[in-house]
Amino acid sequence: MTQPTVGIAGTGRMGTAFARRLIECGFPVTVWNRTPARTAESVAAGATEAHDLAGLAGCEVILLSLTDAAAVQAVVDSLIGVGIRGRLIVDTSTVPPEVPAALAERLAGAGADFVDCPVGGTVGPALKGQLLGFAGGTEAAVARARPVMEALCRRVEHVGPAGHGALVKLAVNLPLALYWQTLGESLALLQGSGIPAETAVSLIADSSAGPAVLKNRADVVVRTLGGEDQPGTFDIAGLAKDLALASDLAARRGNSLPLAGAAQRSYAAALDAGLGRFEGASLSRRVAEGPQS
């Protein structure tokens, strides 16, 4: 069966991983990035480079993997401007739920289908097709997106209309952001005990207090606790952004997220300390050692 042609707008870490995985699975892929040099890895893997967004308009499916809502809206504006009737736009970015809900209406007016399908997981799972996809859109649009998203994901769940994918993504990422704070508080209890970080992390990871992120990245956490900050695949800056989105959404809905509020202060301090590009474990170390670290 012939695979649909796929365009990818945004070749950061995840967009590049999407391109590599889809090419491996036999999809013809065209990539565009605002900074053209960042398409080099995708092109080396076999993608075609589009020199502007018009170069993506001929693709049957266009994936968006962008930094924030402003970038998503700007790219969609440009795509509508060049004409995308009959195309399917799939936004994998993490944005407030009202953004994809509004985009679905705009793109329908332009004759295009739309699905918001942010994903759970980072570069490693993306390259293996092991992400978790949260799809929002009509039944027909989600069905149309499945061949592409199922190449990237071990599970694609249709969670409701456009905007619901973004909503579930924020709900999924919230406990992860909070975990690095709580891990730091756990380790604070052990300060001065002489228990090696490797032993502490191994025991926590092997217990009911050890989520997948700790079990899979225990070595990274140990090195971080030893003072070697590790570049993040889902870094402190990204975690802080998603935490802020979740808190803002809750506030608009009249909900209270007291744990999130406390964690936001720790994330702000970590960003001020220049730790934005590092793993969440760097925040845990800072919490464990105190704000002077």
BAFI-3210 file (N, C-alpha, C; in Angstrom, 3 decimals, decimal comma, padded with zeros to 6 digits):
// residues 293
n [1|2|3|4|5|6|7|8|9|10|11|12|13|14|15|16|17|18|19|20|21|22|23|24|25|26|27|28|29|30|31|32|33|34|35|36|37|38|39|40|41|42|43|44|45|46|47|48|49|50|51|52|53|54|55|56|57|58|59|60|61|62|63|64|65|66|67|68|69|70|71|72|73|74|75|76|77|78|79|80|81|82|83|84|85|86|87|88|89|90|91|92|93|94|95|96|97|98|99|100|101|102|103|104|105|106|107|108|109|110|111|112|113|114|115|116|117|118|119|120|121|122|123|124|125|126|127|128|129|130|131|132|133|134|135|136|137|138|139|140|141|142|143|144|145|146|147|148|149|150|151|152|153|154|155|156|157|158|159|160|161|162|163|164|165|166|167|168|169|170|171|172|173|174|175|176|177|178|179|180|181|182|183|184|185|186|187|188|189|190|191|192|193|194|195|196|197|198|199|200|201|202|203|204|205|206|207|208|209|210|211|212|213|214|215|216|217|218|219|220|221|222|223|224|225|226|227|228|229|230|231|232|233|234|235|236|237|238|239|240|241|242|243|244|245|246|247|248|249|250|251|252|253|254|255|256|257|258|259|260|261|262|263|264|265|266|267|268|269|270|271|272|273|274|275|276|277|278|279|280|281|282|283|284|285|286|287|288|289|290|291|292|293]
n.u [000,834|000,552|002,112|000,874|001,967|004,008|004,334|006,446|006,355|008,613|011,498|012,775|014,013|011,958|010,470|012,430|012,936|010,429|010,517|012,668|011,731|009,358|010,351|011,866|009,757|008,742|007,382|007,048|008,715|008,667|010,329|010,228|011,683|011,836|014,405|016,554|018,894|018,400|017,090|018,871|019,588|017,280|017,100|019,442|018,659|016,906|014,766|012,996|013,799|011,795|011,740|010,121|006,909|005,012|006,061|005,283|002,631|001,693|001,730|-000,018|-000,576|000,153|002,324|002,609|005,138|005,882|007,024|005,254|001,944|001,781|003,592|002,378|-000,067|000,895|002,115|-000,081|-001,650|-000,025|-000,061|-002,780|-002,892|-001,451|-002,965|-004,577|-006,557|-008,263|-006,199|-004,701|-004,125|-002,072|-001,553|001,034|002,051|002,417|-000,046|-002,432|-005,773|-007,836|-006,686|-006,223|-008,965|-010,053|-008,506|-009,375|-011,882|-011,161|-009,532|-011,312|-012,921|-011,142|-011,150|-009,722|-008,827|-008,440|-006,505|-005,715|-002,948|-001,052|001,792|002,874|006,022|009,501|012,382|013,699|011,580|010,050|011,612|011,396|008,767|007,116|005,604|002,860|-000,228|-002,538|-005,437|-007,432|-010,368|-012,580|-014,224|-013,676|-011,446|-009,527|-009,317|-008,172|-005,710|-004,502|-002,742|-000,282|000,199|000,150|002,453|004,251|003,455|002,764|000,249|-002,681|-005,079|-008,367|-009,654|-011,709|-013,285|-011,521|-009,002|-009,294|-007,190|-004,983|-005,785|-005,677|-002,949|-001,783|-002,800|-001,509|001,202|001,390|001,650|004,235|005,866|005,493|006,662|009,481|009,881|008,851|010,563|012,954|012,292|012,048|014,705|015,852|015,290|017,225|019,606|022,851|022,932|024,706|024,026|024,569|023,883|023,342|022,401|020,117|018,529|018,230|016,740|014,397|013,512|012,924|010,728|007,261|007,269|008,572|008,289|007,979|009,726|011,811|012,729|013,629|015,593|017,460|020,276|020,951|019,784|021,315|023,873|023,268|022,595|025,065|026,208|026,586|025,015|022,645|021,990|018,650|016,049|013,359|013,273|013,940|012,995|010,967|009,287|008,579|007,162|004,912|003,834|003,086|001,120|-000,823|-001,474|-002,458|-004,699|-006,229|-006,710|-008,304|-010,549|-011,439|-010,351|-008,252|-004,814|-002,797|-000,338|000,909|001,293|003,218|005,326|005,847|007,270|009,698|010,526|010,774|012,921|014,897|015,104|016,014|018,485|019,793|019,266|017,586|017,875|018,404|017,917|014,973|015,844|017,801|016,400|015,368|017,735|018,409|016,238|016,608|019,060|018,637|017,821|020,195|021,808]
n.v [-001,189|002,210|004,770|007,797|011,074|013,055|016,103|017,993|020,520|022,172|021,194|020,530|018,730|016,723|016,934|016,231|013,602|012,501|012,708|010,992|008,505|008,153|008,116|005,783|004,024|004,069|006,304|009,048|012,012|015,490|018,337|021,346|024,169|027,071|028,013|027,175|025,549|023,673|021,586|019,772|017,202|015,686|015,783|014,441|011,945|011,270|012,913|015,418|018,810|021,618|024,904|026,911|027,394|026,895|024,806|022,605|022,358|020,643|018,151|015,301|014,875|017,023|017,514|019,338|020,434|022,310|025,185|026,739|028,182|030,555|030,117|027,912|029,031|030,984|029,414|027,927|030,037|030,806|028,448|028,242|030,491|029,746|027,752|024,830|023,009|019,972|018,769|017,230|018,450|017,866|018,605|018,303|019,735|021,147|022,932|025,423|024,140|025,593|026,596|024,557|023,927|026,240|026,376|024,148|024,936|027,089|025,805|023,992|025,783|026,433|024,199|022,020|019,117|018,564|017,534|017,508|016,178|015,796|014,197|011,655|011,091|011,048|011,713|009,176|007,104|008,055|007,483|004,771|004,296|004,316|006,159|007,809|008,696|011,392|011,997|014,515|015,392|015,033|011,866|010,990|012,542|011,755|009,037|009,285|010,308|008,214|006,238|007,597|008,541|006,162|004,992|006,338|005,997|003,763|003,569|005,163|007,207|008,183|010,938|012,735|015,780|018,310|019,885|018,416|016,621|018,246|018,965|016,511|016,017|018,031|017,210|014,757|015,498|017,039|015,494|014,499|016,811|017,601|015,449|015,665|017,660|016,412|014,224|015,537|016,495|014,090|013,194|015,191|014,419|012,552|013,860|014,228|011,708|009,870|007,885|006,609|008,353|006,721|004,363|005,308|006,259|003,906|002,326|003,865|003,864|001,191|000,837|001,470|004,161|004,819|006,011|005,378|007,170|007,500|004,875|004,328|006,222|006,217|006,200|008,661|010,364|009,772|010,672|013,358|014,070|013,839|016,146|016,595|018,106|017,041|017,225|017,768|015,704|016,115|018,909|021,149|023,697|023,083|021,510|023,441|025,203|023,641|023,136|025,708|026,178|024,278|025,229|027,777|027,113|025,730|027,817|029,533|028,002|027,989|026,158|024,780|024,257|023,463|022,060|022,299|025,052|025,413|023,928|025,438|027,622|026,464|025,660|028,153|029,194|027,374|027,894|030,536|029,999|029,096|026,520|025,619|024,038|021,519|018,138|017,151|016,140|017,836|019,870|018,406|017,882|020,473|021,134|019,205|019,970|022,534|026,041|027,405|025,941]
n.w [000,000|-000,856|000,923|002,468|001,474|003,577|005,221|007,353|009,616|011,384|012,695|015,167|018,018|018,317|015,911|014,048|014,871|014,279|011,478|010,816|011,757|010,231|007,627|007,792|007,979|005,463|004,479|002,251|002,932|003,525|004,740|006,699|008,241|010,266|010,754|008,437|008,571|010,485|009,351|008,434|009,522|009,090|006,308|005,654|006,441|004,486|003,856|001,940|001,489|002,127|001,007|001,764|003,375|001,453|000,111|001,550|001,105|-000,842|000,293|001,533|004,238|006,889|009,427|012,426|014,493|016,786|018,728|020,368|020,937|019,441|017,353|016,121|015,242|013,465|011,472|010,555|009,551|007,376|005,832|005,181|003,623|001,323|000,342|001,114|000,617|001,050|002,390|005,343|008,493|011,210|014,443|016,622|018,663|022,002|023,364|024,615|025,101|023,798|021,524|019,413|019,147|018,024|015,698|014,292|013,329|011,659|009,764|008,671|007,301|005,344|003,860|004,782|006,755|010,315|013,092|016,498|017,969|020,263|021,819|024,113|025,464|024,404|022,325|022,017|022,274|020,106|017,861|017,838|017,386|019,628|021,018|022,775|021,671|021,783|020,482|019,097|017,421|014,545|013,919|011,311|010,566|012,469|011,844|009,352|010,065|011,372|009,981|009,788|012,444|013,869|013,044|014,525|017,132|019,882|020,755|019,797|020,898|020,471|021,864|021,843|020,575|018,578|020,418|022,704|022,660|023,293|025,857|027,280|027,024|028,642|031,103|031,375|031,431|033,708|036,253|035,762|035,703|038,345|039,594|039,573|041,422|043,760|043,959|044,512|047,074|048,450|048,335|049,824|052,399|052,816|052,902|054,161|055,237|054,313|052,584|049,419|046,333|044,132|045,318|046,653|044,515|043,041|044,827|045,150|042,493|042,205|043,702|044,683|044,402|042,151|039,031|035,443|034,178|035,991|036,342|033,752|033,366|035,370|035,527|034,420|036,282|038,566|037,759|037,485|040,136|041,174|040,390|037,694|035,365|032,993|029,515|028,483|027,084|027,404|028,706|031,552|030,885|029,033|030,643|032,547|030,932|030,166|032,674|033,407|031,442|032,195|034,757|034,166|032,618|034,530|036,331|034,792|034,651|037,179|038,915|041,514|041,821|043,974|044,434|041,973|041,904|043,938|042,841|040,558|041,530|042,177|039,633|038,383|039,826|039,098|036,357|036,496|037,488|035,302|034,348|032,383|030,012|030,837|032,203|034,119|036,521|037,404|038,596|040,729|042,174|042,936|044,587|046,604|047,708|048,465|047,947|047,552|045,887]
ca.u [000,000|001,325|001,954|000,626|003,095|003,949|005,142|006,672|006,728|009,295|012,444|013,538|014,321|010,866|010,158|013,467|012,670|009,272|010,959|013,505|010,888|008,440|011,159|012,174|008,524|008,381|006,624|007,787|008,679|009,222|010,471|010,477|011,937|012,086|015,863|016,771|019,986|017,922|016,525|019,978|019,551|016,160|017,464|020,443|017,952|016,138|013,663|013,144|013,668|010,959|012,378|009,098|005,754|004,312|006,631|004,591|001,202|001,342|001,727|-001,363|-000,649|001,160|002,508|003,194|005,889|006,328|007,356|004,171|000,714|002,030|004,227|001,363|-001,015|001,577|002,300|-001,399|-001,997|000,731|-000,549|-004,080|-002,624|-000,967|-003,990|-004,377|-007,825|-008,123|-005,076|-004,921|-003,140|-002,005|-000,698|001,573|002,611|001,714|-000,628|-003,706|-006,817|-008,660|-005,995|-006,660|-010,410|-010,270|-007,864|-010,216|-012,902|-010,515|-009,058|-012,501|-013,302|-010,179|-011,296|-008,745|-009,123|-007,514|-006,444|-004,625|-002,472|000,214|002,240|003,631|007,297|010,528|013,016|013,936|010,353|009,606|012,401|010,988|007,324|006,588|004,951|001,450|-000,880|-003,830|-005,992|-008,687|-010,866|-013,711|-013,905|-013,098|-010,104|-008,625|-009,075|-007,242|-004,395|-003,955|-001,575|000,931|000,436|000,425|003,867|005,016|002,912|002,317|-001,194|-003,307|-006,405|-009,244|-010,154|-012,817|-013,140|-010,282|-008,757|-009,217|-005,835|-004,159|-006,214|-005,120|-001,486|-001,464|-003,105|-000,471|002,498|001,385|002,314|005,668|006,511|005,473|007,494|010,856|009,818|008,681|011,792|013,900|011,923|012,419|016,160|016,208|015,240|018,426|020,801|023,694|022,828|025,796|023,511|024,957|022,786|023,028|021,576|018,823|017,762|017,910|015,663|013,171|013,080|012,445|009,586|006,040|007,526|009,409|007,594|008,781|010,785|012,950|013,256|014,314|016,663|018,114|021,692|020,991|019,471|022,468|024,925|022,816|022,726|026,497|026,661|026,777|023,739|022,542|021,069|017,350|015,194|012,224|014,084|013,276|012,256|009,747|008,432|008,043|006,156|003,692|003,290|002,406|-000,102|-001,803|-001,906|-003,282|-005,975|-006,983|-007,151|-009,409|-011,716|-011,796|-009,794|-007,057|-003,743|-001,798|000,975|001,488|001,758|004,479|006,359|006,202|008,308|010,969|010,916|011,233|014,256|015,817|015,328|016,865|019,836|020,364|019,131|016,467|018,076|018,812|016,917|014,210|016,593|018,558|015,507|015,331|018,963|018,321|015,281|017,209|020,193|018,220|017,864|021,526|022,553]
ca.v [000,000|003,447|005,619|009,197|011,995|013,758|017,290|018,287|021,905|022,200|020,076|020,463|017,348|015,797|016,951|015,443|012,188|012,113|012,535|009,795|007,325|008,002|007,688|004,366|003,265|004,114|007,494|010,160|013,101|016,806|019,065|022,793|024,789|028,511|028,088|026,083|024,643|022,629|020,466|018,975|015,805|015,036|015,646|013,370|010,670|010,978|013,846|016,524|020,096|022,678|026,188|027,734|026,573|026,484|023,517|021,533|022,375|019,514|016,903|014,884|015,066|017,983|017,482|020,520|020,143|023,683|025,552|027,275|028,504|031,616|029,500|027,089|029,901|031,621|028,422|027,639|031,206|030,728|027,314|028,630|031,476|029,136|026,819|023,447|022,277|018,525|018,268|016,950|019,055|017,208|019,392|017,526|020,678|021,275|024,279|025,445|023,435|026,464|026,873|023,611|024,014|027,338|026,042|023,179|025,691|027,856|024,912|023,481|026,821|026,411|022,929|021,040|018,397|018,908|016,717|017,817|014,896|015,822|012,842|011,386|010,454|011,926|011,321|007,731|006,406|008,477|006,763|003,362|004,193|003,927|007,279|007,687|009,810|011,838|012,580|015,237|015,741|014,221|010,456|010,847|013,138|010,908|007,832|009,659|010,538|007,016|005,591|008,336|008,589|004,826|004,711|007,023|005,722|002,408|003,689|006,437|007,192|009,299|011,372|013,672|016,771|019,084|020,546|017,420|016,066|019,179|018,887|015,288|016,158|018,812|016,372|013,726|016,089|017,665|014,666|014,395|018,035|017,573|014,370|016,103|018,383|015,476|013,445|016,378|016,534|012,782|013,163|016,120|013,657|011,716|014,691|014,022|010,342|009,048|006,911|007,064|008,708|005,567|003,446|005,940|006,280|002,525|001,855|004,581|003,385|-000,190|000,832|002,065|005,591|004,964|005,974|004,924|008,119|007,239|003,545|004,354|007,228|006,229|006,559|010,103|011,004|009,615|011,591|014,715|014,272|013,972|017,475|016,682|018,368|016,314|017,841|017,117|015,468|016,936|019,640|021,958|024,771|022,493|021,130|024,679|025,724|022,836|023,367|027,006|026,019|023,563|026,111|028,841|026,511|025,474|029,100|030,037|027,157|028,094|025,042|025,057|023,268|023,961|021,446|022,907|026,386|025,286|023,463|026,526|028,447|025,746|025,721|029,517|029,326|026,582|028,651|031,678|029,469|028,671|025,072|025,360|023,022|020,252|017,172|017,481|015,739|018,991|020,538|017,566|018,127|021,807|021,065|018,412|020,664|023,849|027,052|027,938|025,095]
ca.w [000,000|-000,937|002,097|002,138|001,598|004,860|005,433|008,769|009,904|012,669|012,829|016,406|018,400|018,038|014,484|013,366|015,191|013,464|010,095|010,709|011,941|009,107|006,472|008,032|007,759|004,054|004,094|001,626|003,903|003,212|006,002|006,694|009,534|010,153|010,610|007,483|008,925|011,393|008,592|007,874|009,948|008,408|004,901|005,591|006,617|003,281|003,640|001,002|002,186|001,560|001,301|002,404|003,739|000,233|-000,266|002,271|000,790|-001,699|001,056|001,947|005,687|007,345|010,875|013,054|015,716|016,975|020,100|021,180|020,216|018,466|016,189|015,456|014,553|012,338|010,416|009,974|008,724|006,116|005,049|004,619|002,588|000,077|-000,142|001,582|000,493|000,931|003,196|006,759|009,379|012,512|015,321|017,739|019,626|023,273|023,381|025,340|024,336|022,963|020,261|018,380|018,925|017,072|014,423|013,583|012,601|010,591|008,714|007,986|006,361|004,239|003,153|005,268|007,991|011,394|014,304|017,437|018,498|021,000|022,137|025,322|025,140|023,863|021,069|021,948|021,890|018,768|016,862|017,874|017,209|020,934|021,683|023,118|020,988|022,300|019,262|019,150|016,094|014,119|013,671|009,977|010,533|013,250|011,043|008,280|010,663|012,018|009,373|010,133|013,882|014,384|012,774|015,567|018,469|020,226|020,995|019,448|021,502|020,101|023,165|021,699|019,507|018,549|021,694|023,773|022,667|024,064|027,248|027,867|027,110|029,839|032,262|031,457|031,755|035,030|037,271|035,477|036,181|039,805|040,120|039,820|042,694|044,878|044,078|045,239|048,486|049,002|048,493|050,905|053,648|052,919|052,960|055,331|055,760|053,787|051,617|048,081|045,426|043,288|046,112|046,891|043,271|042,700|045,697|044,803|041,180|042,322|044,609|044,145|044,198|040,964|037,748|034,307|033,843|036,867|036,035|032,455|033,316|036,681|035,396|034,189|037,557|039,456|037,321|037,800|041,575|041,430|039,976|036,246|034,706|031,732|028,548|028,563|025,930|027,826|029,674|032,570|030,219|028,486|031,769|033,129|030,001|030,255|034,007|033,357|030,652|033,009|035,840|033,580|032,242|035,757|036,889|033,976|034,914|038,586|039,672|042,297|041,714|044,936|044,235|040,779|042,259|044,666|041,911|039,649|042,147|042,018|038,224|038,105|040,397|038,269|035,123|036,846|037,715|034,023|034,182|031,490|028,965|031,447|032,648|035,317|037,713|037,891|039,537|041,936|042,941|043,513|045,691|047,667|048,333|048,923|046,884|047,333|044,952]
c.u [000,878|001,046|001,659|001,890|002,906|004,868|005,283|007,128|007,304|010,187|013,387|013,787|013,214|010,521|011,157|013,271|011,468|009,718|011,742|012,655|009,979|009,173|011,490|010,968|008,003|007,549|007,518|007,620|009,341|009,237|010,719|010,764|012,252|013,580|016,279|017,855|019,518|017,207|017,594|019,896|018,432|016,484|018,490|019,795|017,079|014,964|014,019|012,966|012,746|011,573|011,401|007,890|004,927|004,812|006,028|003,160|000,772|001,292|000,310|-001,602|000,476|001,189|003,124|003,878|006,601|006,386|006,158|002,988|000,938|002,645|003,223|000,417|-000,375|001,750|000,962|-001,863|-001,319|000,237|-001,904|-003,870|-002,172|-001,958|-003,713|-005,693|-007,561|-006,995|-005,532|-003,781|-003,213|-001,035|-000,270|002,151|001,799|001,264|-001,899|-004,824|-007,653|-008,013|-006,387|-008,160|-010,731|-009,667|-008,709|-011,274|-012,294|-010,105|-010,222|-012,980|-012,391|-010,222|-010,336|-009,271|-008,079|-007,647|-005,382|-004,236|-001,103|000,540|002,948|004,884|008,245|011,167|013,200|012,696|009,851|010,331|012,023|009,495|006,609|005,986|003,510|000,745|-002,259|-004,515|-007,330|-009,120|-012,089|-013,265|-013,189|-011,681|-009,112|-008,321|-008,070|-005,823|-003,722|-002,751|-000,257|001,205|000,713|001,828|004,754|004,655|002,574|000,816|-001,638|-004,743|-007,184|-009,975|-011,299|-012,578|-011,808|-010,163|-008,629|-007,851|-004,906|-004,499|-005,618|-003,604|-001,084|-001,717|-002,039|000,865|002,549|002,034|003,816|006,408|006,572|006,424|008,900|010,943|009,742|009,902|012,843|013,588|012,233|013,912|016,628|016,192|016,524|019,708|021,557|023,681|024,004|025,324|023,858|023,746|022,366|022,122|020,182|017,950|017,346|016,739|014,349|012,621|012,458|011,213|008,352|006,191|008,314|008,621|008,543|009,942|012,011|013,569|014,095|015,539|017,410|019,569|021,868|020,742|020,666|023,584|024,554|022,978|024,184|027,077|026,874|025,419|023,734|021,588|019,760|016,718|013,838|012,749|013,247|012,475|010,934|008,768|007,783|006,962|004,843|003,028|002,524|001,108|-001,200|-002,344|-002,806|-004,666|-006,841|-007,528|-008,336|-010,694|-012,152|-011,315|-008,555|-006,062|-002,622|-000,420|001,673|002,026|003,078|005,618|006,782|007,289|009,674|011,455|011,426|012,649|015,283|016,120|016,232|018,313|020,476|020,248|018,073|016,664|018,423|017,613|016,203|014,931|017,454|017,711|015,434|016,563|018,908|017,371|015,911|018,278|019,804|018,448|019,234|022,308|022,524]
c.v [001,251|004,300|007,053|010,022|012,834|014,967|017,521|019,727|021,947|020,995|020,310|019,016|016,389|015,772|016,138|013,951|011,675|011,807|011,235|008,524|007,095|007,575|006,208|003,484|003,391|005,300|008,483|011,401|014,354|017,616|020,547|023,236|026,257|028,804|026,933|025,094|023,486|021,491|019,462|017,503|015,044|014,794|014,518|011,995|010,320|011,884|014,851|017,825|021,033|024,016|027,203|026,851|026,154|025,122|022,345|021,355|021,220|018,189|016,576|015,111|016,010|017,955|018,800|020,086|021,430|024,049|025,942|027,651|029,570|031,043|028,656|027,962|030,575|030,654|028,087|028,800|031,124|029,594|027,626|029,615|030,875|028,106|025,381|022,664|020,781|017,935|017,975|017,580|018,340|017,991|018,547|018,422|020,675|022,721|024,253|024,837|024,325|026,762|025,867|023,638|025,099|027,019|025,068|023,895|026,448|026,953|024,262|024,490|026,897|025,094|021,842|020,347|018,753|017,932|017,317|016,510|015,067|014,416|012,810|010,619|011,445|011,286|009,813|006,939|006,797|007,690|005,284|003,179|003,831|005,096|006,922|008,910|010,104|012,628|013,247|015,642|014,902|012,782|010,295|011,394|012,273|009,614|008,111|009,850|009,264|006,388|006,283|008,253|007,208|004,346|005,311|006,551|004,250|002,390|005,090|006,374|008,424|009,741|012,373|014,657|017,507|019,919|019,559|016,736|016,931|019,114|017,666|015,405|016,957|017,995|015,297|014,312|016,704|016,780|014,518|015,618|018,045|016,519|014,843|016,924|017,402|014,577|014,246|016,428|015,201|012,723|014,116|015,400|012,867|012,528|014,453|012,611|009,470|007,977|007,400|007,349|007,523|004,582|004,019|005,886|004,875|002,011|002,555|004,064|002,002|-000,310|001,398|003,562|005,851|004,877|005,566|005,864|007,904|005,885|003,570|005,256|007,315|006,655|008,062|010,843|010,929|010,572|013,037|015,007|014,401|015,296|017,644|016,864|017,750|017,026|017,060|016,848|016,132|017,735|020,497|023,088|024,250|022,089|022,366|025,275|024,966|022,994|024,694|026,918|025,333|024,469|027,219|028,309|026,275|026,774|029,656|029,258|027,205|026,941|025,488|023,917|023,676|023,344|022,051|024,298|026,349|024,874|024,577|027,416|027,782|025,800|027,114|029,724|028,556|027,294|029,850|031,249|028,948|027,198|024,680|024,232|021,649|019,403|017,645|017,110|016,872|019,812|019,737|017,813|019,475|021,826|020,315|019,178|022,019|024,889|027,640|027,158|025,646]
c.w [000,000|000,288|001,677|002,268|002,856|004,829|006,927|008,888|011,308|012,848|013,996|016,743|017,992|016,557|013,674|013,634|014,410|012,037|009,930|010,814|010,731|007,836|006,590|007,738|006,324|003,620|003,349|002,508|003,344|004,495|005,754|008,109|009,316|010,038|009,715|007,883|009,793|010,666|008,163|008,251|009,249|006,938|004,730|005,730|005,422|003,011|002,542|001,775|001,423|001,959|001,870|002,675|002,529|-000,236|000,466|001,801|-000,097|-000,972|001,526|003,439|006,087|008,865|011,331|014,346|016,097|018,456|020,943|020,298|019,152|017,194|015,410|014,644|013,346|011,172|009,755|009,099|007,359|005,238|004,417|003,462|001,265|-000,476|000,257|001,544|000,282|001,746|004,624|007,541|010,723|013,384|016,510|018,827|020,919|023,428|024,231|024,490|023,428|021,614|019,189|018,123|017,903|015,705|013,608|012,754|011,429|009,434|007,972|006,953|005,157|003,478|003,601|006,520|009,042|012,545|015,209|018,103|019,136|021,487|023,484|024,954|024,503|022,634|020,943|021,570|020,500|017,689|016,783|017,617|018,489|021,709|022,043|022,551|021,547|021,193|019,512|017,758|015,763|013,907|012,333|009,928|011,300|012,497|009,939|008,827|011,149|011,306|009,717|011,627|014,466|014,018|013,853|016,971|018,661|020,478|020,600|019,930|021,060|021,366|023,067|020,579|019,593|019,819|022,833|023,810|023,500|025,548|027,945|028,003|028,351|031,100|032,470|031,916|033,151|036,101|037,031|035,986|037,705|040,366|040,440|041,108|043,861|045,053|044,833|046,724|049,167|049,285|049,583|052,255|053,889|053,001|054,275|055,877|055,352|052,814|050,215|047,199|044,571|044,020|046,312|045,646|042,870|043,538|045,375|043,478|041,263|043,216|043,920|043,910|042,922|039,672|036,631|034,019|034,730|036,573|034,753|032,443|034,639|036,576|035,187|035,495|038,498|039,059|037,653|039,284|041,990|040,948|038,490|035,572|033,311|030,780|028,486|027,218|026,155|029,010|030,615|031,941|029,652|029,572|032,391|032,240|030,141|031,625|034,045|032,560|031,459|034,112|035,318|033,205|033,480|036,348|036,114|034,240|036,381|039,430|040,441|042,135|042,669|044,769|043,025|041,090|042,992|043,734|040,957|040,237|042,022|040,575|037,865|038,631|039,572|036,954|035,386|037,053|036,432|033,733|033,153|030,509|029,518|031,885|033,911|036,597|038,251|038,853|040,836|042,797|043,642|044,710|046,880|048,433|048,895|047,846|046,633|046,295|043,558]
res [m|t|q|p|t|v|g|i|a|g|t|g|r|m|g|t|a|f|a|r|r|l|i|e|c|g|f|p|v|t|v|w|n|r|t|p|a|r|t|a|e|s|v|a|a|g|a|t|e|a|h|d|l|a|g|l|a|g|c|e|v|i|l|l|s|l|t|d|a|a|a|v|q|a|v|v|d|s|l|i|g|v|g|i|r|g|r|l|i|v|d|t|s|t|v|p|p|e|v|p|a|a|l|a|e|r|l|a|g|a|g|a|d|f|v|d|c|p|v|g|g|t|v|g|p|a|l|k|g|q|l|l|g|f|a|g|g|t|e|a|a|v|a|r|a|r|p|v|m|e|a|l|c|r|r|v|e|h|v|g|p|a|g|h|g|a|l|v|k|l|a|v|n|l|p|l|a|l|y|w|q|t|l|g|e|s|l|a|l|l|q|g|s|g|i|p|a|e|t|a|v|s|l|i|a|d|s|s|a|g|p|a|v|l|k|n|r|a|d|v|v|v|r|t|l|g|g|e|d|q|p|g|t|f|d|i|a|g|l|a|k|d|l|a|l|a|s|d|l|a|a|r|r|g|n|s|l|p|l|a|g|a|a|q|r|s|y|a|a|a|l|d|a|g|l|g|r|f|e|g|a|s|l|s|r|r|v|a|e|g|p|q|s]
***
